[in-house]
Amino acid sequence: MPSFPARKFSGSSFRSCRRRRRNGFLHIAASSSVSGGLSRTSAAEGQPISPPARGYSWPDKKRPRVCILGGGFGGLYTALRLESLVWPDDKKPQVLLVDQSEHFVFKPMLYELLSGEVDAWEIAPRFLDLLANTSVQFYKDRVKLLQPVDHLGVHGPANSACGGTVHLESGLRIEYDWLVLALGAEAKLDVVPGAAEFALPFSTLEDAYKVDNKLRMLERKNFGKESPIRVAIVGCGYSGVELAATVAERLQDKGLVQAINVETTVCPNAPPGNREAALKILSSRKVHLLLGYFVRSIQRIKGIEALDKVGDGIIDGDIEVEEDPEKLILELQPSQRGLQSQILKADLVLWTVGSKPMLPQLESGDWPRELPLNARGQAETDETLRVKGHPRTFAVAFQQADFAGWNLWAAINNRPLLPFRFQNLGEMMILGRNDAAVSPSFIEGLTLEGPIGHTGNTKNCIPDQIANRRTSAESGNELARKVCD
């Protein structure tokens, strides 16, 4: 789910929220209530609904209220799992899914937008279509504040009237009994000077549109010229390698793709077969690998005197200093001994390294509370996926949705919760229009690559129905169930 930029509340009823970290906890301070407008959409009815004046009114005052924040794999699949379970009549929860986008994005196939293999509607269906004929409600809005009141020792499940309140940017308040955090992560661009200003991430549908539009502009601008379009890709993990292979295939001899990685190889954590297949494809498409380097800065340079400010290093032999406001300079520093600093020129910089969890800003009434965080800044959970110290709050990612849905059922029905167990399903990489690498988990050492791997990758990633999906609500609902299964 994309980021939730913090903005100040309007009105005198709010005090500023102080946020600080200490000893691995996110500490939260006081808040009040809020009102405001929101254009809401019901997935069940498919029509815009006028917002309530102060807070969201759940249809049923007795049945449990489940609010799911984030409409990625984890959030959507949890909602569908809750819908598919058998409930006692008075226990089936009301489920509200909140996301800032109208579309669910199948991220593993974003690269195929750049290669022209798919249209956006094929990999980014609307939530309204996916949730049609279910009781799940969908609302398009951004999360601003989270006000949990289920902290153990103060408001446990036996004593709580509710689990807390979600404040949306529009001003709407949503009281809930159970909360699912499925906000995912966003690109972390603030670690290198100039990255946030000049580099483009590639993790959302909006990112894919920006990259595609930039490539189209460069292709038009460079038409008939001998100088290649220079694309620098920072990071050679799965995302960086897939992006490098796709962009190099698209530009062919009209482009020069340079991929930079701090490690001395690509995809260091991938199965050997996948890594070898990736290296083979990158080599065949003449991708220039700069391994053992990290980016120190990204700048827009004008004139030879400005180039001197970058620092010492080997300058790309093809660099011609020119007064072009679109040209970027990357300063590379070696992470390994025996390498020298380098300076690269680029028309486009794509950033695929680093991410940060998108936890909403927190407030909790008139007493301080703590949301435990792990080393990666994510909400820390126990083995049942409940946030530690918050028995009514779950945090999930893609493969955890099935367990989260079941454990919500168990918690609501006072049954034992199940511990989450990761299941290795193998690893897949898309490496262009007709190339991929697939290492299935059920046969050790086997790697499918080339057109066979691409076919297997597509078949395993997403069902056939997505390419032929009708726009009716019924077909959208069937697609959602197929993807979830």
Secondary structure as UniProt FT lines:
FT   TURN            12..13
FT   STRAND          20..22
FT   TURN            23..24
FT   STRAND          25..29
FT   STRAND          40..41
FT   TURN            43..45
FT   STRAND          48..49
FT   STRAND          65..69
FT   HELIX           73..84
FT   TURN            89..91
FT   STRAND          94..99
FT   HELIX           107..109
FT   HELIX           111..115
FT   HELIX           120..123
FT   HELIX           127..130
FT   TURN            131..133
FT   STRAND          137..140
FT   STRAND          143..148
FT   TURN            152..154
FT   TURN            157..159
FT   STRAND          164..168
FT   TURN            169..170
FT   STRAND          173..176
FT   STRAND          178..181
FT   STRAND          185..187
FT   TURN            190..191
FT   TURN            193..194
FT   HELIX           195..198
FT   STRAND          199..201
FT   HELIX           205..221
FT   TURN            222..224
FT   STRAND          229..234
FT   HELIX           238..251
FT   HELIX           252..254
FT   STRAND          255..261
FT   TURN            268..269
FT   HELIX           272..284
FT   TURN            285..286
FT   STRAND          288..291
FT   STRAND          293..299
FT   HELIX           304..307
FT   TURN            308..310
FT   STRAND          314..315
FT   TURN            317..318
FT   TURN            325..326
FT   STRAND          328..334
FT   TURN            337..338
FT   STRAND          342..346
FT   STRAND          348..351
FT   STRAND          355..357
FT   STRAND          361..363
FT   TURN            365..366
FT   STRAND          369..373
FT   TURN            375..376
FT   TURN            383..384
FT   STRAND          386..387
FT   TURN            388..389
FT   TURN            391..392
FT   STRAND          393..395
FT   HELIX           398..400
FT   HELIX           401..412
FT   TURN            413..414
FT   STRAND          427..430
FT   STRAND          436..439
FT   TURN            441..442
FT   TURN            444..445
FT   STRAND          448..449
FT   HELIX           450..461
FT   HELIX           464..466
FT   TURN            467..468
FT   HELIX           473..484
//
